[in-house]
Amino acid sequence: MAFEALLAEYEARRAKALAGGGEKKYAKRKAAGVWNARERLAYLVDKDSFLESGLFGSSGVYPEQEDETQTDGKLAGFGKIDGRDVCLVANDFTVKGASTSATNSKKIAHMKRAATERGMPFVTLGESTGARLPDAMGSRGMGLLLGNDNTQFRRLRETPMCAAAFGPSFGSSTWLMCQADFAVMHKSATVAVSSPGLVSMALGEKVDAADLGGWRLHAEVTGLVDQVADKEEEALDAIKRFLSYLPSHCMEAPPDASVPAGSGADMDKVFAILPESRTQVYDMKRVIKCIVDQDTLFELKPRFGKSAVTALARLGGKSVGIVANNPLHRGGALDGDACRKIVDFLVLCDSFNVPLVLLTDTPGFQIGTEAEKNGAPGKIMNFMNAMTLLTVPRLSVIIRKSYGRAYVCMGGGRHSDDVSAWPTAEVSFMSPEFATKIVHGVGAGEPGYEEALANIRKGSDVWGLAAVYAAQSVIRPEQTRDHLIRMLDIYKLRMTKGVGQHLMRAWPTSY
């Protein structure tokens, strides 16, 4: 009988914990079309694979709040995504606004530790009000909540980390977005250090949530998020897809996939995408889609630093990272945001053993007073530093223009294992038009300009690059896909089974 009573108590406590903030709060969310934490987890992980950790957690600072702090507002546990084990944390906003406390901080720390020590991706689904008050107030609260900060911050990229933000996502939800290798933001989310209410009190003025931390701000201005989603399932699908390109941990190669039917079918049309006029713009993404496996292009930060494209994809079933200039924006000139975006991506790929393909068509780096105010020299050198630290295979294809320092940053010289070029490639220190004015003192429309321009441009063509073996191959455009697939096989990391040296694994995730 005593055992039956204990089991009855167990079932009652379990039911109460699973009920979260209660039926009324869940019904209100459902009526508003907002998923709850368990619905998000159920959609994200493989069916019946979630194993919860800390179901019976509650407030450790105020035991009298045990009845109102079920799971302490954060669900934690293990699950499988496409058959691979992952560690997960999902905020339950119906319990104290999923505010951060001493107990649920331990849950996050435990999941991070298990992910790192056992080689599993870590996924967090954020929606929170920030630190729990009054738990965090005073020296005792600070000591309990923030005293073990080594559990809160990420030291190295050892396993992939993904974060999503839904609705209000302040405090820890924002910190975790900043730490993630992949951050996706639902358009309902506000990602910020503090809530609009607290900011308004501090500043004495009304602050709009969208201006403070809305999706447009972080997708287009700060570059904090990699993708935005209209629907909850889109955000969760993005996490699944991102992880599909990466290994479970840094000491293994990315998984292979089958090659979709129709891959490479448009390679005979790729040259037609390039305008005959060297000054006319085009969308480099059309070229990329022809080259990579069908429907595998997964772009990161598409609204930020738009003169560069950074994307995961597959070539012949192998995961690759694509870095490309996009002449559709700024003519392909790289500004500070584009440099930062590329560096973030290079660090990701090198940390998780993803080979890189660079497609070049750029007149160089953006110049002028605004560029200098934006710290262009430092960001360009960060780009250069990152290129010198890469240890994964790097293949470069010069499509059209490659001028100045950008030639080196985009894989020229020894910054690639193999450099190939289309017959349309031209490489020089600067645009031939500017060089003609500087060298010959004549500009467009002046006598002798066309002849001087033709002479300078002739020295910029691909054949000079090939003659000095700075381009190992000059290829027909339609051969690009097959050439890259073959080069990826040639330059793969055989002796370490596809694992690089990870020289940038401690590079900041947000700067």
N, C-alpha and C positions, 0 to 999 in steps of 0.2 A: 504493500500500500504506500509506503514511504517513497518508493521508486516511482510509482504512478503519479504521486503528487509533484515530484521533481520534474517528471516529464511533462506534466500538465503546465507547470510554471514555465518550462522551456518553451512550449508551444505558444503560450500566451505572450511571453516576452518577444518571441520571434515575430508573431503576428503584429504586435505593436510597433516593432522596429521597421517591418516591411511597410507599415502604413504611413511612415514618414510624417509629414505635417498634417495629415488627416484628409478625409474625403472632400471637405468643403474647398480646401486649397487646391486639391488636384482637379476638382470639377471646374473651378474658376479658370485654371490654366487651360484645361481642355476646351472650354467655351471660347477662349481667346486664341485657340489654335497653337498653343505652346506645349511642347512635349515636357514630360517630367524626366527626372534623371534616369530612372530605370527603363523607361521607353527608349531613351537615347542609347543606353548600354545594350539593350536587347537588339536594336537595329544595327549597332556597330559590330558586335562580336558574332561569331558563328553560333548557330542555334544550340541552346542548352550548354554552352561552354563557359558561362560566367560562374566563377567560384568566389564568393564574397569573403572579404577579410575585414573584420571589425564591425560586423553587423550590430553587435551589442554595445558599441562605443557610445558614450554620452559625455556631457560636460564634466570635466575633471576638477574644475575650479569651484563650481557651485553644484554639489551633489543634489541639492534640492530641485535643480532643474532637470533632473534625469528624465522625468515624464514628458518634457517638452523639447528634448534634444536627441531624438531618435537618430541613431547612426552618427550623431553629432554633425549632421548637415553635409557630410561628404561620404559618398559610397566608394569603396575601394575593393580591389580584387584582381583576379587573374581571368583571362579569357583567351580565345583564339580568334584571329582575323585571317581568313583564308588558310586555316590550318596551322598558323604559327602562333605560338604563345606570346601574349603581351601582358603588361601590367597597366592597370587603369584606375583613374580617379574621376568620379563624376559628382559635381556639386548638386545637392538637393536644396533648391532655393526655398522650398516650403518649410524647411527647418531653420529658423533663425537667419533666414536670408543666406544660408550657406556661409555664414561669417566664419572667419578663421579663428580657431581656438587652439588650446594646448593639445587636446586630444586629437582633433582632426589633422593638426600639423604632423602628429606622429604617423598618421595614416599615409599622408603624402610622402613623408620621409621613408617609411617602410617600403612603399611601392617603388620609389626611386632607387633605393638600395638594392632591392631584389632585382630590378631591371638591370642595374649596372653589374652586379655581382654574378648574375646568372645569364646575362646576354640576351635580354628581351627588350623590345621597344617599350617606351613609356608613353601613355596617352592620357591627357587630362581634358575634361570637358567642363569649361568654366561658366559660372553664372553666380555672382556673389556680391555681397555688400561691403566686403573688406574685413578688417579686423573686428572681432566681436567686442563690443563694449557692454559692461565695464570690465570684462575679463582682462583686457590688455592694458587697462589703466594702472598707474602706479608702478613702483619698482618690482613688486612681486609678479604682477601681470606681465611686465616686459621680460622679466627673467624666465618665466614659464613659456611665454609665447615666442619670443625672438632670441632667447639665450642660446639656443642650439642652431645657429644660422647655417652651420655646415650642412644641415639636412635640407635647407631651403634653396640653396643655390647650386648651380651645375658647374662643375670644375672642368670636365673634359667631355668631348663627344665620344662616348664609348658605345652607346646604343642610341638609335634614332628616338627623338622625342617629338611628339605632335601635341598641339594644343588647339582647342576650339573655344570660341567665346559666343555666348548666347545672352541676349538681354543685358541687364546691368552686370558688368564684369570688372569690379574694382579690386584693389589690393592684390591678393595672391593670384587671382585669375589673370590680372595684367602682368604680374611678375612671370608667371608661367608662360604666357604668350611670348614674352620677351626672350625667354630661355630656349624656346622651342626651335627645332630644325625646320618645322613646318607649322605655320600658324594660319588658321582659317577663321574668318569672322562672319557670323550671320549678320544680315543687314539690320537686325533688331538690336544688335549689341552696342554697348558703350564701353570702350576699353580705356581706362584712365587710372591715374594714381588714386584719386579720390572722387566721390560722387559730386554731381552738380550742386547738390544742396550744401555740402561741406565747403566746396570751393566758393559758392556764393556767400556763405557766412564769413569766410576768411577774407574775401576781396571786397565785400560790401556791395556787390552788384550781381544781377541775375546772369547765370551762365547757362548757355544752351548745351544740352547733352551731345548733340551732333557736332557742334563746334569743339567741344571739350575732348571727345573721343569717339566720334562716329566713324562709320566704315569708310567714307570718302577721305577723311583725314588720314587714316592709317594705310589705305590702299594707294593713295595718290600723293600724299605729302610726306609722311614720316617713313613710309616703306616698311612699317612694322609687320603688316600681315602679307602673307603670300597669295591668298585667294579670298574672295568674298562669296557668300552664298545667299540666294533668295529663300531657300527652303532648308529646314533642318536636315533632311536626308541628304541634300546636296553637300552640306558641310561634312557630314559623316562619311559620305562616299568619297570625298576628296582625301580624307585621312586614309581610308582603305587603299585608294589608288596610289597615294604618295608612298606608303609603306611597301607596295608591291614592287617598286623599283629598287628598294634598298635591302641590304642584308639585315638580319636580326641584331647583329653586333659588328663592331669594327674589325674583328679578326676573321671574318669570312667574306667571300666574294658575293656580289649581288646575285639573286636567283635568275636563272634563265627562264624564258617563256617561249611558247611556240610562235612561229612567224605567221601573222594573220594573212589570209588569202587576199590577193590584190596588192600586197606590199611591193613598191617599186614600179608599179604599172604605169605611173606618169613620168618616169624619168626621161622618156623621149621628148617630153614637153617642157622640161625644166628650163632649157635655154631660152624658150620663148617668153618666160617671165621677165627676163632681163631686158630693159629697154635698150634700143640701139644707141640712144644718146647717153653719154656717160654722166650727164648732169641730171637726167630724169630719175625721179624716185620710183620705188616699187616696194612691195611688202615682202620682206625676207621670210616671213612665216610661210608664205606659199612655197618658197624653195625648200624650206625645212620639211614641210609636210610631204613633199614629193620624195625626199631622201629617206626619211625614217620609216619604220614599220607602220603599216596602216593603223590609224586611230590610236597611236601611242604617244602623241605629243601632249605633254602635261606641263603647261607653262606656269612659272612662279613669278609673282610680282608683275603681272602684265600691265598694270596701271601706273607703275612707278619706274622712273628712268627708262622711258619708252624707246629711246634710241638704241637700247640693247635688249636682246631677247635672251632669257635664261629659262631653260626647260629640261625636264627629264623626258627621255624617250627610249625607244629600243631600235637597235639596228641588227638585223639578223637574229632577233630574239634576245640580244644582250642589252643590258641597261647601259645607257650613255647619258652624259650631261651635255647639253647643247648651249654654247655661248655664241651669240651672233650679233652683228650690227644690223640695225634696221633703218635703211635710208628713208623709209616712210616718215620718220620723225627726226627733225634736225638734220636731215640728209645723212644720218648715221653718225654724226659727231657725238662723241661721248662727253656728257656732262658729269658733275660730281655725283648725282644720284645714280646714273648708269654705272659709274665706277664702283660705287658702294654695293650696288645690287650684284654686279659680277663677282666682286670679292666674296660676298656672302655665299654665293653659289659655288665658287671654286673651293671654299673651305668645306662646304657640305660634301661635295663630290670626293675630295681628297680624303676626308675623314671616314667615308664609308665605301671607298674603293670603287668608285664609279668613274670609268674612263671619260675623257673629255674630247669633244669635237668642237673646234672653233671655225666659224664661217665669217670671213672678213670682207667688209665693204664699208670703210670709214674714211672721211677726210681728215681724221685726227681728233684731238680733244677740243672741246669748246673753249674759246678764249674770250677775254674781255673783262671788264670790271666786275660784272656779276659773278662770273666764274671764279675770279680771284677771291671775292668776298665769301664765296661758298667753299673756300678751302681747296680749290682745284689741285694745286701742286701736291698737297699732302695726300689727297685721294688717289691721284695718279701714281704716286710712289707706293701707296698701299697696294694698288693694283699690281705694280711691278714686283713688289715684295712677295705677294701671294703667288705670282707666276713662277718665281724662282724657288718656292718651297713645295710646289706640286710634286707628288711622287707617283701619281696614277698616269697611265698612258695618255698622251696628248697628241691629237691629230689636228692639223690646221689646213683649211682650204681657203685660198684667197680668191674670192669671187670677182671683185672689181677693185676698188680703191683701197690702198693701205699706205697711209702717209705718216711720217714723223714718228714720234715716240709710240703712237698707237700701233704701229707695225710690230714693235717688239711686244707690247702688252697683249696684243691679239695673237700671239703665238709665233711671231717671226723669229728667224734665227734658231738658236738653241732652246728657245722657250717651247718648242714642240719636238716630239720624237720624229715626226714626219711632216713636211710641208709640201702640199700640192697646190696647184693653181690652175684656174681656167685660163684659156687664151685671152680673155678679157681683162686679166689682172694687170694692174699698174701700181708700181711701188716707187715712192720717192720721199724726200724729206718734207715736201709740202706740195700743195696743189700746183700743177704746171702754170696756171694763170698767174698766181702770186709770184712764182719763181721767175716767170718771164719779166714781170715788172721789176723785180729786185735785180736780176742778173743783167737784163738788157735795157732797162729803163723805159720800156714801152708798155702801154696798156691797151686794152681792147679798143679797136677803132683807130688806133694810131698807125702811121706808116711803119711797115716792117714787123708788126705784131704777129700776124698769122704765121709768117715764116719762122720767127723766133720761137713761138709757141710750139710749132710742129717739131722743131729740133729738140726742145726740152722734153716734149711728150714722148718722142721716139726713144729717148734714153730711159724712160720709165716703164717700158713694156715688159712683159713677162720673160722675154728671151734673155735679157741681161741677168735677171734673177736666176734663171735656169743655168746660164753659162757659168756662174760662179758657185753653183751647187747650193744656193740658198733656198731654192725650191727643188726638192728631190724628184718631183714629177710634175709635168704639165699634162692635164687630162682633159678629155672632152667632157662637157657638163653632164651628159647622160651616163657617163661612167662613174660619177661621184659616189653613188650608193655602193656599188660593188667594190670600188676602190677602198672605201672606208671600212667596209665589213672585212675585207682581206687584211687591211692594216691593223685593225683591232685584234685580229688573230695573231698577226706577226708580233705586235708589241705588247701582248698580254704579259702579266707578271707571273711567268711560269714558276720561278724558283720560290716564290712565296704564296703560290696558289691563289693569286689574284689580290693579295693583301698589300697595301702600300705602307709607307712609313709613318703617315699621319703627323707630319711636322706642324700642322696648323690646328690640331685638335683642341688647343687651348685658346684659339682666337675668340674674341668676344662674340656672343650671339647677337648683341645689339650695341651699336655705337653711333 
